Structure formats: C-alpha cells, structure tokens
C-alpha cells in the first residue's frame, strides 16, 4: 500500500511534539499544553466556529453567546492539556 505524504508529516510532527513536551515536568507540561490549546483556539478560526456552532446546537437558549464562547475556548484548552498528558504519562 502506498503511503500518503501527510501521514509521514503527521508522524514526524507527533515525534516533535513528544520531544517538546518531554522538556518539561508533568505539571509544567500540562500548563504549556493548556496555553497551546488556547493559542490554537485563536489561530484555527474554522475549527473555532464549528465548535461554537455545535455548542449552540447542544445548549440552545440555555447559554448566552459569551458562555458558549468561553466553553468553546475551554474545549481547546482541554485538548491541549490532554495532548500534553498523553505525552507525559511516563512522568507520573
């Protein structure tokens, strides 16, 4: 089976991410992951919009636009923290 070039790129990107997070202790690494999740929230407008739209669908009129926005940002922060945790699990 022929390998697609983007898969190789993703593989090396994951190795780079693991090496980056290994520079930190577990606690610092998780905080860095949270920060990076917030940065990605602001950089990836299309994904941010999809997340906000899905949250509006899920919550309807129960939440204000501001609350939806804050929840969406927390979702990205959580993804960043989870990414860091999976790379630092051996340090627990």
PyMOL Python script that loads the backbone (N, CA, C, O; Angstrom):
from pymol import cmd

cmd.read_pdbstr("""\
ATOM      1  N   UNK A   1       0.839  -1.172   0.000  1.00  0.00           N
ATOM      2  CA  UNK A   1       0.000   0.000   0.000  1.00  0.00           C
ATOM      3  C   UNK A   1       0.889   1.242   0.000  1.00  0.00           C
ATOM      4  O   UNK A   1       1.852   1.330   0.762  1.00  0.00           O
ATOM      5  N   UNK A   2       0.555   2.191  -0.858  1.00  0.00           N
ATOM      6  CA  UNK A   2       1.319   3.424  -0.964  1.00  0.00           C
ATOM      7  C   UNK A   2       0.964   4.348   0.196  1.00  0.00           C
ATOM      8  O   UNK A   2      -0.209   4.567   0.499  1.00  0.00           O
ATOM      9  N   UNK A   3       2.008   4.890   0.845  1.00  0.00           N
ATOM     10  CA  UNK A   3       1.779   5.778   1.975  1.00  0.00           C
ATOM     11  C   UNK A   3       1.550   7.207   1.502  1.00  0.00           C
ATOM     12  O   UNK A   3       2.220   7.685   0.587  1.00  0.00           O
ATOM     13  N   UNK A   4       0.596   7.882   2.137  1.00  0.00           N
ATOM     14  CA  UNK A   4       0.304   9.258   1.775  1.00  0.00           C
ATOM     15  C   UNK A   4       1.287  10.176   2.490  1.00  0.00           C
ATOM     16  O   UNK A   4       1.597   9.953   3.660  1.00  0.00           O
ATOM     17  N   UNK A   5       1.786  11.214   1.797  1.00  0.00           N
ATOM     18  CA  UNK A   5       2.811  12.087   2.371  1.00  0.00           C
ATOM     19  C   UNK A   5       2.379  12.775   3.668  1.00  0.00           C
ATOM     20  O   UNK A   5       3.209  12.981   4.553  1.00  0.00           O
ATOM     21  N   UNK A   6       1.105  13.132   3.798  1.00  0.00           N
ATOM     22  CA  UNK A   6       0.683  13.831   5.003  1.00  0.00           C
ATOM     23  C   UNK A   6       0.763  12.929   6.232  1.00  0.00           C
ATOM     24  O   UNK A   6       0.936  13.422   7.347  1.00  0.00           O
ATOM     25  N   UNK A   7       0.639  11.619   6.045  1.00  0.00           N
ATOM     26  CA  UNK A   7       0.754  10.703   7.180  1.00  0.00           C
ATOM     27  C   UNK A   7       2.172  10.703   7.730  1.00  0.00           C
ATOM     28  O   UNK A   7       2.367  10.648   8.944  1.00  0.00           O
ATOM     29  N   UNK A   8       3.141  10.762   6.867  1.00  0.00           N
ATOM     30  CA  UNK A   8       4.532  10.844   7.305  1.00  0.00           C
ATOM     31  C   UNK A   8       4.775  12.166   8.023  1.00  0.00           C
ATOM     32  O   UNK A   8       5.474  12.214   9.035  1.00  0.00           O
ATOM     33  N   UNK A   9       4.195  13.233   7.492  1.00  0.00           N
ATOM     34  CA  UNK A   9       4.308  14.537   8.138  1.00  0.00           C
ATOM     35  C   UNK A   9       3.710  14.494   9.544  1.00  0.00           C
ATOM     36  O   UNK A   9       4.318  14.993  10.491  1.00  0.00           O
ATOM     37  N   UNK A  10       2.522  13.901   9.685  1.00  0.00           N
ATOM     38  CA  UNK A  10       1.870  13.802  10.995  1.00  0.00           C
ATOM     39  C   UNK A  10       2.707  12.964  11.952  1.00  0.00           C
ATOM     40  O   UNK A  10       2.828  13.304  13.129  1.00  0.00           O
ATOM     41  N   UNK A  11       3.281  11.881  11.462  1.00  0.00           N
ATOM     42  CA  UNK A  11       4.133  11.027  12.284  1.00  0.00           C
ATOM     43  C   UNK A  11       5.302  11.818  12.858  1.00  0.00           C
ATOM     44  O   UNK A  11       5.562  11.757  14.059  1.00  0.00           O
ATOM     45  N   UNK A  12       6.006  12.559  12.008  1.00  0.00           N
ATOM     46  CA  UNK A  12       7.154  13.336  12.486  1.00  0.00           C
ATOM     47  C   UNK A  12       6.721  14.507  13.360  1.00  0.00           C
ATOM     48  O   UNK A  12       7.442  14.902  14.275  1.00  0.00           O
ATOM     49  N   UNK A  13       5.558  15.055  13.082  1.00  0.00           N
ATOM     50  CA  UNK A  13       5.033  16.122  13.924  1.00  0.00           C
ATOM     51  C   UNK A  13       4.752  15.601  15.333  1.00  0.00           C
ATOM     52  O   UNK A  13       5.042  16.281  16.317  1.00  0.00           O
ATOM     53  N   UNK A  14       4.194  14.410  15.428  1.00  0.00           N
ATOM     54  CA  UNK A  14       3.934  13.826  16.746  1.00  0.00           C
ATOM     55  C   UNK A  14       5.224  13.531  17.502  1.00  0.00           C
ATOM     56  O   UNK A  14       5.282  13.709  18.719  1.00  0.00           O
ATOM     57  N   UNK A  15       6.242  13.089  16.805  1.00  0.00           N
ATOM     58  CA  UNK A  15       7.542  12.867  17.449  1.00  0.00           C
ATOM     59  C   UNK A  15       8.098  14.188  17.966  1.00  0.00           C
ATOM     60  O   UNK A  15       8.631  14.252  19.074  1.00  0.00           O
ATOM     61  N   UNK A  16       7.973  15.232  17.167  1.00  0.00           N
ATOM     62  CA  UNK A  16       8.431  16.564  17.577  1.00  0.00           C
ATOM     63  C   UNK A  16       7.653  17.051  18.797  1.00  0.00           C
ATOM     64  O   UNK A  16       8.244  17.606  19.723  1.00  0.00           O
ATOM     65  N   UNK A  17       6.346  16.853  18.808  1.00  0.00           N
ATOM     66  CA  UNK A  17       5.520  17.270  19.944  1.00  0.00           C
ATOM     67  C   UNK A  17       5.931  16.521  21.205  1.00  0.00           C
ATOM     68  O   UNK A  17       6.045  17.119  22.275  1.00  0.00           O
ATOM     69  N   UNK A  18       6.149  15.234  21.085  1.00  0.00           N
ATOM     70  CA  UNK A  18       6.564  14.444  22.256  1.00  0.00           C
ATOM     71  C   UNK A  18       7.889  14.950  22.787  1.00  0.00           C
ATOM     72  O   UNK A  18       8.047  15.112  23.997  1.00  0.00           O
ATOM     73  N   UNK A  19       8.843  15.201  21.907  1.00  0.00           N
ATOM     74  CA  UNK A  19      10.136  15.731  22.341  1.00  0.00           C
ATOM     75  C   UNK A  19       9.994  17.085  23.012  1.00  0.00           C
ATOM     76  O   UNK A  19      10.674  17.367  23.999  1.00  0.00           O
ATOM     77  N   UNK A  20       9.112  17.923  22.482  1.00  0.00           N
ATOM     78  CA  UNK A  20       8.881  19.241  23.068  1.00  0.00           C
ATOM     79  C   UNK A  20       8.344  19.109  24.489  1.00  0.00           C
ATOM     80  O   UNK A  20       8.856  19.749  25.407  1.00  0.00           O
ATOM     81  N   UNK A  21       7.314  18.283  24.675  1.00  0.00           N
ATOM     82  CA  UNK A  21       6.722  18.150  25.997  1.00  0.00           C
ATOM     83  C   UNK A  21       7.657  17.461  26.990  1.00  0.00           C
ATOM     84  O   UNK A  21       7.551  17.689  28.195  1.00  0.00           O
ATOM     85  N   UNK A  22       8.557  16.633  26.507  1.00  0.00           N
ATOM     86  CA  UNK A  22       9.500  15.967  27.403  1.00  0.00           C
ATOM     87  C   UNK A  22      10.518  16.928  28.002  1.00  0.00           C
ATOM     88  O   UNK A  22      11.253  16.557  28.918  1.00  0.00           O
ATOM     89  N   UNK A  23      10.570  18.148  27.501  1.00  0.00           N
ATOM     90  CA  UNK A  23      11.452  19.152  28.092  1.00  0.00           C
ATOM     91  C   UNK A  23      10.930  19.637  29.442  1.00  0.00           C
ATOM     92  O   UNK A  23      11.669  20.257  30.206  1.00  0.00           O
ATOM     93  N   UNK A  24       9.674  19.361  29.737  1.00  0.00           N
ATOM     94  CA  UNK A  24       9.030  19.900  30.928  1.00  0.00           C
ATOM     95  C   UNK A  24       8.691  18.806  31.929  1.00  0.00           C
ATOM     96  O   UNK A  24       8.606  17.628  31.585  1.00  0.00           O
ATOM     97  N   UNK A  25       8.500  19.226  33.178  1.00  0.00           N
ATOM     98  CA  UNK A  25       7.934  18.303  34.162  1.00  0.00           C
ATOM     99  C   UNK A  25       6.462  18.117  33.817  1.00  0.00           C
ATOM    100  O   UNK A  25       5.926  18.817  32.958  1.00  0.00           O
ATOM    101  N   UNK A  26       5.822  17.182  34.481  1.00  0.00           N
ATOM    102  CA  UNK A  26       4.425  16.886  34.179  1.00  0.00           C
ATOM    103  C   UNK A  26       3.543  18.127  34.373  1.00  0.00           C
ATOM    104  O   UNK A  26       2.781  18.492  33.478  1.00  0.00           O
ATOM    105  N   UNK A  27       3.644  18.765  35.524  1.00  0.00           N
ATOM    106  CA  UNK A  27       2.792  19.917  35.830  1.00  0.00           C
ATOM    107  C   UNK A  27       2.995  21.075  34.877  1.00  0.00           C
ATOM    108  O   UNK A  27       2.031  21.682  34.410  1.00  0.00           O
ATOM    109  N   UNK A  28       4.245  21.381  34.590  1.00  0.00           N
ATOM    110  CA  UNK A  28       4.550  22.482  33.661  1.00  0.00           C
ATOM    111  C   UNK A  28       4.084  22.114  32.260  1.00  0.00           C
ATOM    112  O   UNK A  28       3.531  22.951  31.547  1.00  0.00           O
ATOM    113  N   UNK A  29       4.303  20.881  31.869  1.00  0.00           N
ATOM    114  CA  UNK A  29       3.900  20.431  30.539  1.00  0.00           C
ATOM    115  C   UNK A  29       2.402  20.550  30.313  1.00  0.00           C
ATOM    116  O   UNK A  29       1.960  20.935  29.231  1.00  0.00           O
ATOM    117  N   UNK A  30       1.623  20.222  31.333  1.00  0.00           N
ATOM    118  CA  UNK A  30       0.163  20.317  31.208  1.00  0.00           C
ATOM    119  C   UNK A  30      -0.249  21.784  31.088  1.00  0.00           C
ATOM    120  O   UNK A  30      -1.152  22.112  30.318  1.00  0.00           O
ATOM    121  N   UNK A  31       0.404  22.664  31.842  1.00  0.00           N
ATOM    122  CA  UNK A  31       0.084  24.096  31.723  1.00  0.00           C
ATOM    123  C   UNK A  31       0.475  24.631  30.343  1.00  0.00           C
ATOM    124  O   UNK A  31      -0.243  25.447  29.766  1.00  0.00           O
ATOM    125  N   UNK A  32       1.606  24.175  29.818  1.00  0.00           N
ATOM    126  CA  UNK A  32       2.017  24.574  28.469  1.00  0.00           C
ATOM    127  C   UNK A  32       1.001  24.061  27.449  1.00  0.00           C
ATOM    128  O   UNK A  32       0.643  24.779  26.515  1.00  0.00           O
ATOM    129  N   UNK A  33       0.540  22.831  27.624  1.00  0.00           N
ATOM    130  CA  UNK A  33      -0.471  22.270  26.727  1.00  0.00           C
ATOM    131  C   UNK A  33      -1.751  23.078  26.752  1.00  0.00           C
ATOM    132  O   UNK A  33      -2.372  23.300  25.712  1.00  0.00           O
ATOM    133  N   UNK A  34      -2.150  23.519  27.934  1.00  0.00           N
ATOM    134  CA  UNK A  34      -3.357  24.350  28.047  1.00  0.00           C
ATOM    135  C   UNK A  34      -3.167  25.668  27.305  1.00  0.00           C
ATOM    136  O   UNK A  34      -4.057  26.123  26.586  1.00  0.00           O
ATOM    137  N   UNK A  35      -2.010  26.267  27.486  1.00  0.00           N
ATOM    138  CA  UNK A  35      -1.704  27.523  26.798  1.00  0.00           C
ATOM    139  C   UNK A  35      -1.728  27.329  25.281  1.00  0.00           C
ATOM    140  O   UNK A  35      -2.299  28.143  24.556  1.00  0.00           O
ATOM    141  N   UNK A  36      -1.111  26.257  24.810  1.00  0.00           N
ATOM    142  CA  UNK A  36      -1.093  25.990  23.367  1.00  0.00           C
ATOM    143  C   UNK A  36      -2.492  25.723  22.831  1.00  0.00           C
ATOM    144  O   UNK A  36      -2.808  26.107  21.704  1.00  0.00           O
ATOM    145  N   UNK A  37      -3.333  25.069  23.627  1.00  0.00           N
ATOM    146  CA  UNK A  37      -4.718  24.865  23.232  1.00  0.00           C
ATOM    147  C   UNK A  37      -5.443  26.185  23.041  1.00  0.00           C
ATOM    148  O   UNK A  37      -6.230  26.341  22.108  1.00  0.00           O
ATOM    149  N   UNK A  38      -5.174  27.140  23.933  1.00  0.00           N
ATOM    150  CA  UNK A  38      -5.800  28.460  23.803  1.00  0.00           C
ATOM    151  C   UNK A  38      -5.278  29.181  22.562  1.00  0.00           C
ATOM    152  O   UNK A  38      -6.048  29.833  21.857  1.00  0.00           O
ATOM    153  N   UNK A  39      -3.983  29.069  22.292  1.00  0.00           N
ATOM    154  CA  UNK A  39      -3.407  29.694  21.096  1.00  0.00           C
ATOM    155  C   UNK A  39      -4.052  29.115  19.845  1.00  0.00           C
ATOM    156  O   UNK A  39      -4.406  29.851  18.924  1.00  0.00           O
ATOM    157  N   UNK A  40      -4.202  27.802  19.813  1.00  0.00           N
ATOM    158  CA  UNK A  40      -4.816  27.148  18.658  1.00  0.00           C
ATOM    159  C   UNK A  40      -6.268  27.578  18.501  1.00  0.00           C
ATOM    160  O   UNK A  40      -6.758  27.700  17.379  1.00  0.00           O
ATOM    161  N   UNK A  41      -6.960  27.809  19.608  1.00  0.00           N
ATOM    162  CA  UNK A  41      -8.339  28.299  19.555  1.00  0.00           C
ATOM    163  C   UNK A  41      -8.406  29.596  18.757  1.00  0.00           C
ATOM    164  O   UNK A  41      -9.313  29.782  17.946  1.00  0.00           O
ATOM    165  N   UNK A  42      -7.457  30.485  18.984  1.00  0.00           N
ATOM    166  CA  UNK A  42      -7.468  31.763  18.275  1.00  0.00           C
ATOM    167  C   UNK A  42      -6.950  31.641  16.839  1.00  0.00           C
ATOM    168  O   UNK A  42      -7.346  32.421  15.973  1.00  0.00           O
ATOM    169  N   UNK A  43      -6.079  30.681  16.582  1.00  0.00           N
ATOM    170  CA  UNK A  43      -5.493  30.540  15.242  1.00  0.00           C
ATOM    171  C   UNK A  43      -6.400  29.807  14.256  1.00  0.00           C
ATOM    172  O   UNK A  43      -6.437  30.149  13.074  1.00  0.00           O
ATOM    173  N   UNK A  44      -7.119  28.818  14.727  1.00  0.00           N
ATOM    174  CA  UNK A  44      -7.929  27.980  13.833  1.00  0.00           C
ATOM    175  C   UNK A  44      -9.379  28.451  13.836  1.00  0.00           C
ATOM    176  O   UNK A  44     -10.238  27.855  14.486  1.00  0.00           O
ATOM    177  N   UNK A  45      -9.635  29.515  13.108  1.00  0.00           N
ATOM    178  CA  UNK A  45     -10.966  30.114  13.088  1.00  0.00           C
ATOM    179  C   UNK A  45     -12.059  29.184  12.609  1.00  0.00           C
ATOM    180  O   UNK A  45     -13.168  29.201  13.144  1.00  0.00           O
ATOM    181  N   UNK A  46     -11.765  28.378  11.614  1.00  0.00           N
ATOM    182  CA  UNK A  46     -12.769  27.456  11.078  1.00  0.00           C
ATOM    183  C   UNK A  46     -13.162  26.422  12.136  1.00  0.00           C
ATOM    184  O   UNK A  46     -14.345  26.137  12.317  1.00  0.00           O
ATOM    185  N   UNK A  47     -12.186  25.872  12.824  1.00  0.00           N
ATOM    186  CA  UNK A  47     -12.470  24.884  13.869  1.00  0.00           C
ATOM    187  C   UNK A  47     -13.161  25.542  15.061  1.00  0.00           C
ATOM    188  O   UNK A  47     -14.050  24.950  15.673  1.00  0.00           O
ATOM    189  N   UNK A  48     -12.755  26.758  15.385  1.00  0.00           N
ATOM    190  CA  UNK A  48     -13.401  27.501  16.471  1.00  0.00           C
ATOM    191  C   UNK A  48     -14.884  27.702  16.156  1.00  0.00           C
ATOM    192  O   UNK A  48     -15.744  27.489  17.010  1.00  0.00           O
ATOM    193  N   UNK A  49     -15.170  28.112  14.921  1.00  0.00           N
ATOM    194  CA  UNK A  49     -16.557  28.354  14.517  1.00  0.00           C
ATOM    195  C   UNK A  49     -17.374  27.067  14.577  1.00  0.00           C
ATOM    196  O   UNK A  49     -18.517  27.082  15.036  1.00  0.00           O
ATOM    197  N   UNK A  50     -16.798  25.948  14.117  1.00  0.00           N
ATOM    198  CA  UNK A  50     -17.503  24.670  14.174  1.00  0.00           C
ATOM    199  C   UNK A  50     -17.827  24.289  15.622  1.00  0.00           C
ATOM    200  O   UNK A  50     -18.924  23.818  15.923  1.00  0.00           O
ATOM    201  N   UNK A  51     -16.862  24.500  16.499  1.00  0.00           N
ATOM    202  CA  UNK A  51     -17.070  24.164  17.908  1.00  0.00           C
ATOM    203  C   UNK A  51     -18.176  25.029  18.508  1.00  0.00           C
ATOM    204  O   UNK A  51     -19.054  24.526  19.209  1.00  0.00           O
ATOM    205  N   UNK A  52     -18.131  26.319  18.232  1.00  0.00           N
ATOM    206  CA  UNK A  52     -19.149  27.233  18.753  1.00  0.00           C
ATOM    207  C   UNK A  52     -20.523  26.876  18.190  1.00  0.00           C
ATOM    208  O   UNK A  52     -21.510  26.873  18.926  1.00  0.00           O
ATOM    209  N   UNK A  53     -20.595  26.580  16.907  1.00  0.00           N
ATOM    210  CA  UNK A  53     -21.876  26.199  16.290  1.00  0.00           C
ATOM    211  C   UNK A  53     -22.434  24.927  16.923  1.00  0.00           C
ATOM    212  O   UNK A  53     -23.632  24.843  17.196  1.00  0.00           O
ATOM    213  N   UNK A  54     -21.581  23.948  17.156  1.00  0.00           N
ATOM    214  CA  UNK A  54     -22.023  22.697  17.778  1.00  0.00           C
ATOM    215  C   UNK A  54     -22.499  22.923  19.213  1.00  0.00           C
ATOM    216  O   UNK A  54     -23.482  22.324  19.649  1.00  0.00           O
ATOM    217  N   UNK A  55     -21.798  23.787  19.939  1.00  0.00           N
ATOM    218  CA  UNK A  55     -22.222  24.085  21.307  1.00  0.00           C
ATOM    219  C   UNK A  55     -23.557  24.827  21.324  1.00  0.00           C
ATOM    220  O   UNK A  55     -24.388  24.596  22.203  1.00  0.00           O
ATOM    221  N   UNK A  56     -23.761  25.710  20.361  1.00  0.00           N
ATOM    222  CA  UNK A  56     -25.054  26.407  20.265  1.00  0.00           C
ATOM    223  C   UNK A  56     -26.165  25.411  19.976  1.00  0.00           C
ATOM    224  O   UNK A  56     -27.270  25.524  20.506  1.00  0.00           O
ATOM    225  N   UNK A  57     -25.862  24.444  19.137  1.00  0.00           N
ATOM    226  CA  UNK A  57     -26.842  23.393  18.844  1.00  0.00           C
ATOM    227  C   UNK A  57     -27.149  22.579  20.097  1.00  0.00           C
ATOM    228  O   UNK A  57     -28.306  22.254  20.366  1.00  0.00           O
ATOM    229  N   UNK A  58     -26.116  22.254  20.853  1.00  0.00           N
ATOM    230  CA  UNK A  58     -26.282  21.416  22.040  1.00  0.00           C
ATOM    231  C   UNK A  58     -27.012  22.154  23.164  1.00  0.00           C
ATOM    232  O   UNK A  58     -27.880  21.578  23.820  1.00  0.00           O
ATOM    233  N   UNK A  59     -26.669  23.414  23.387  1.00  0.00           N
ATOM    234  CA  UNK A  59     -27.226  24.146  24.519  1.00  0.00           C
ATOM    235  C   UNK A  59     -28.449  24.982  24.168  1.00  0.00           C
ATOM    236  O   UNK A  59     -29.215  25.361  25.054  1.00  0.00           O
ATOM    237  N   UNK A  60     -28.638  25.269  22.903  1.00  0.00           N
ATOM    238  CA  UNK A  60     -29.791  26.068  22.500  1.00  0.00           C
ATOM    239  C   UNK A  60     -29.804  27.417  23.199  1.00  0.00           C
ATOM    240  O   UNK A  60     -28.818  28.153  23.172  1.00  0.00           O
ATOM    241  N   UNK A  61     -30.927  27.732  23.822  1.00  0.00           N
ATOM    242  CA  UNK A  61     -31.080  29.025  24.500  1.00  0.00           C
ATOM    243  C   UNK A  61     -30.663  28.974  25.967  1.00  0.00           C
ATOM    244  O   UNK A  61     -30.833  29.956  26.688  1.00  0.00           O
ATOM    245  N   UNK A  62     -30.118  27.837  26.420  1.00  0.00           N
ATOM    246  CA  UNK A  62     -29.711  27.700  27.824  1.00  0.00           C
ATOM    247  C   UNK A  62     -28.488  28.550  28.166  1.00  0.00           C
ATOM    248  O   UNK A  62     -28.322  28.956  29.316  1.00  0.00           O
ATOM    249  N   UNK A  63     -27.648  28.816  27.197  1.00  0.00           N
ATOM    250  CA  UNK A  63     -26.404  29.558  27.431  1.00  0.00           C
ATOM    251  C   UNK A  63     -26.371  30.797  26.550  1.00  0.00           C
ATOM    252  O   UNK A  63     -26.905  30.811  25.441  1.00  0.00           O
ATOM    253  N   UNK A  64     -25.726  31.842  27.075  1.00  0.00           N
ATOM    254  CA  UNK A  64     -25.541  33.057  26.278  1.00  0.00           C
ATOM    255  C   UNK A  64     -24.397  32.833  25.292  1.00  0.00           C
ATOM    256  O   UNK A  64     -23.647  31.863  25.399  1.00  0.00           O
ATOM    257  N   UNK A  65     -24.279  33.753  24.328  1.00  0.00           N
ATOM    258  CA  UNK A  65     -23.173  33.659  23.366  1.00  0.00           C
ATOM    259  C   UNK A  65     -21.829  33.725  24.076  1.00  0.00           C
ATOM    260  O   UNK A  65     -20.888  33.033  23.687  1.00  0.00           O
ATOM    261  N   UNK A  66     -21.733  34.543  25.103  1.00  0.00           N
ATOM    262  CA  UNK A  66     -20.480  34.662  25.867  1.00  0.00           C
ATOM    263  C   UNK A  66     -20.142  33.345  26.570  1.00  0.00           C
ATOM    264  O   UNK A  66     -18.988  32.916  26.564  1.00  0.00           O
ATOM    265  N   UNK A  67     -21.141  32.709  27.172  1.00  0.00           N
ATOM    266  CA  UNK A  67     -20.907  31.427  27.841  1.00  0.00           C
ATOM    267  C   UNK A  67     -20.483  30.361  26.837  1.00  0.00           C
ATOM    268  O   UNK A  67     -19.588  29.563  27.116  1.00  0.00           O
ATOM    269  N   UNK A  68     -21.118  30.346  25.679  1.00  0.00           N
ATOM    270  CA  UNK A  68     -20.753  29.394  24.618  1.00  0.00           C
ATOM    271  C   UNK A  68     -19.305  29.615  24.196  1.00  0.00           C
ATOM    272  O   UNK A  68     -18.544  28.661  24.036  1.00  0.00           O
ATOM    273  N   UNK A  69     -18.931  30.873  24.019  1.00  0.00           N
ATOM    274  CA  UNK A  69     -17.567  31.223  23.619  1.00  0.00           C
ATOM    275  C   UNK A  69     -16.557  30.717  24.656  1.00  0.00           C
ATOM    276  O   UNK A  69     -15.534  30.133  24.299  1.00  0.00           O
ATOM    277  N   UNK A  70     -16.848  30.941  25.926  1.00  0.00           N
ATOM    278  CA  UNK A  70     -15.931  30.507  26.990  1.00  0.00           C
ATOM    279  C   UNK A  70     -15.845  28.989  27.068  1.00  0.00           C
ATOM    280  O   UNK A  70     -14.771  28.443  27.319  1.00  0.00           O
ATOM    281  N   UNK A  71     -16.957  28.305  26.858  1.00  0.00           N
ATOM    282  CA  UNK A  71     -16.939  26.840  26.845  1.00  0.00           C
ATOM    283  C   UNK A  71     -16.102  26.340  25.672  1.00  0.00           C
ATOM    284  O   UNK A  71     -15.305  25.414  25.824  1.00  0.00           O
ATOM    285  N   UNK A  72     -16.281  26.948  24.510  1.00  0.00           N
ATOM    286  CA  UNK A  72     -15.510  26.540  23.325  1.00  0.00           C
ATOM    287  C   UNK A  72     -14.013  26.727  23.570  1.00  0.00           C
ATOM    288  O   UNK A  72     -13.212  25.863  23.215  1.00  0.00           O
ATOM    289  N   UNK A  73     -13.640  27.843  24.172  1.00  0.00           N
ATOM    290  CA  UNK A  73     -12.223  28.076  24.473  1.00  0.00           C
ATOM    291  C   UNK A  73     -11.704  27.028  25.455  1.00  0.00           C
ATOM    292  O   UNK A  73     -10.577  26.551  25.321  1.00  0.00           O
ATOM    293  N   UNK A  74     -12.528  26.672  26.442  1.00  0.00           N
ATOM    294  CA  UNK A  74     -12.135  25.644  27.406  1.00  0.00           C
ATOM    295  C   UNK A  74     -11.970  24.278  26.740  1.00  0.00           C
ATOM    296  O   UNK A  74     -11.133  23.476  27.155  1.00  0.00           O
ATOM    297  N   UNK A  75     -12.770  24.018  25.706  1.00  0.00           N
ATOM    298  CA  UNK A  75     -12.643  22.758  24.968  1.00  0.00           C
ATOM    299  C   UNK A  75     -11.246  22.664  24.341  1.00  0.00           C
ATOM    300  O   UNK A  75     -10.583  21.632  24.445  1.00  0.00           O
ATOM    301  N   UNK A  76     -10.810  23.735  23.699  1.00  0.00           N
ATOM    302  CA  UNK A  76      -9.487  23.741  23.073  1.00  0.00           C
ATOM    303  C   UNK A  76      -8.383  23.650  24.123  1.00  0.00           C
ATOM    304  O   UNK A  76      -7.388  22.957  23.915  1.00  0.00           O
ATOM    305  N   UNK A  77      -8.552  24.341  25.243  1.00  0.00           N
ATOM    306  CA  UNK A  77      -7.572  24.249  26.318  1.00  0.00           C
ATOM    307  C   UNK A  77      -7.485  22.820  26.828  1.00  0.00           C
ATOM    308  O   UNK A  77      -6.395  22.319  27.103  1.00  0.00           O
ATOM    309  N   UNK A  78      -8.628  22.167  26.953  1.00  0.00           N
ATOM    310  CA  UNK A  78      -8.648  20.792  27.426  1.00  0.00           C
ATOM    311  C   UNK A  78      -7.950  19.858  26.442  1.00  0.00           C
ATOM    312  O   UNK A  78      -7.224  18.952  26.851  1.00  0.00           O
ATOM    313  N   UNK A  79      -8.168  20.078  25.145  1.00  0.00           N
ATOM    314  CA  UNK A  79      -7.452  19.273  24.146  1.00  0.00           C
ATOM    315  C   UNK A  79      -5.940  19.446  24.281  1.00  0.00           C
ATOM    316  O   UNK A  79      -5.188  18.477  24.174  1.00  0.00           O
ATOM    317  N   UNK A  80      -5.505  20.667  24.514  1.00  0.00           N
ATOM    318  CA  UNK A  80      -4.079  20.918  24.706  1.00  0.00           C
ATOM    319  C   UNK A  80      -3.537  20.196  25.925  1.00  0.00           C
ATOM    320  O   UNK A  80      -2.448  19.623  25.888  1.00  0.00           O
ATOM    321  N   UNK A  81      -4.305  20.227  27.007  1.00  0.00           N
ATOM    322  CA  UNK A  81      -3.881  19.543  28.228  1.00  0.00           C
ATOM    323  C   UNK A  81      -3.842  18.034  28.032  1.00  0.00           C
ATOM    324  O   UNK A  81      -2.923  17.367  28.506  1.00  0.00           O
ATOM    325  N   UNK A  82      -4.834  17.498  27.337  1.00  0.00           N
ATOM    326  CA  UNK A  82      -4.865  16.052  27.080  1.00  0.00           C
ATOM    327  C   UNK A  82      -3.676  15.638  26.218  1.00  0.00           C
ATOM    328  O   UNK A  82      -3.060  14.599  26.453  1.00  0.00           O
ATOM    329  N   UNK A  83      -3.359  16.459  25.221  1.00  0.00           N
ATOM    330  CA  UNK A  83      -2.200  16.167  24.374  1.00  0.00           C
ATOM    331  C   UNK A  83      -0.931  16.113  25.216  1.00  0.00           C
ATOM    332  O   UNK A  83      -0.114  15.206  25.063  1.00  0.00           O
ATOM    333  N   UNK A  84      -0.774  17.082  26.097  1.00  0.00           N
ATOM    334  CA  UNK A  84       0.405  17.102  26.966  1.00  0.00           C
ATOM    335  C   UNK A  84       0.420  15.891  27.889  1.00  0.00           C
ATOM    336  O   UNK A  84       1.458  15.254  28.062  1.00  0.00           O
ATOM    337  N   UNK A  85      -0.719  15.573  28.476  1.00  0.00           N
ATOM    338  CA  UNK A  85      -0.784  14.444  29.399  1.00  0.00           C
ATOM    339  C   UNK A  85      -0.428  13.135  28.727  1.00  0.00           C
ATOM    340  O   UNK A  85       0.273  12.306  29.308  1.00  0.00           O
ATOM    341  N   UNK A  86      -0.908  12.940  27.498  1.00  0.00           N
ATOM    342  CA  UNK A  86      -0.595  11.682  26.817  1.00  0.00           C
ATOM    343  C   UNK A  86       0.899  11.583  26.507  1.00  0.00           C
ATOM    344  O   UNK A  86       1.449  10.482  26.472  1.00  0.00           O
ATOM    345  N   UNK A  87       1.558  12.715  26.284  1.00  0.00           N
ATOM    346  CA  UNK A  87       2.979  12.691  26.003  1.00  0.00           C
ATOM    347  C   UNK A  87       3.828  12.588  27.276  1.00  0.00           C
ATOM    348  O   UNK A  87       4.990  12.186  27.222  1.00  0.00           O
ATOM    349  N   UNK A  88       3.241  12.953  28.415  1.00  0.00           N
ATOM    350  CA  UNK A  88       3.997  12.988  29.680  1.00  0.00           C
ATOM    351  C   UNK A  88       3.567  11.899  30.661  1.00  0.00           C
ATOM    352  O   UNK A  88       3.996  11.906  31.815  1.00  0.00           O
ATOM    353  N   UNK A  89       2.740  10.982  30.226  1.00  0.00           N
ATOM    354  CA  UNK A  89       2.196   9.964  31.144  1.00  0.00           C
ATOM    355  C   UNK A  89       3.309   9.174  31.821  1.00  0.00           C
ATOM    356  O   UNK A  89       3.142   8.728  32.956  1.00  0.00           O
ATOM    357  N   UNK A  90       4.416   8.995  31.161  1.00  0.00           N
ATOM    358  CA  UNK A  90       5.522   8.223  31.741  1.00  0.00           C
ATOM    359  C   UNK A  90       6.195   8.966  32.892  1.00  0.00           C
ATOM    360  O   UNK A  90       6.994   8.374  33.616  1.00  0.00           O
ATOM    361  N   UNK A  91       5.887  10.258  33.077  1.00  0.00           N
ATOM    362  CA  UNK A  91       6.497  11.035  34.162  1.00  0.00           C
ATOM    363  C   UNK A  91       5.654  11.032  35.441  1.00  0.00           C
ATOM    364  O   UNK A  91       6.065  11.578  36.464  1.00  0.00           O
ATOM    365  N   UNK A  92       4.478  10.416  35.373  1.00  0.00           N
ATOM    366  CA  UNK A  92       3.614  10.381  36.574  1.00  0.00           C
ATOM    367  C   UNK A  92       4.169   9.375  37.559  1.00  0.00           C
ATOM    368  O   UNK A  92       3.600   9.185  38.634  1.00  0.00           O
TER     369      UNK A  92
END
""", "prot")
cmd.dss("prot")
cmd.show_as("cartoon", "prot")
cmd.util.cbc("prot")
cmd.orient("prot")
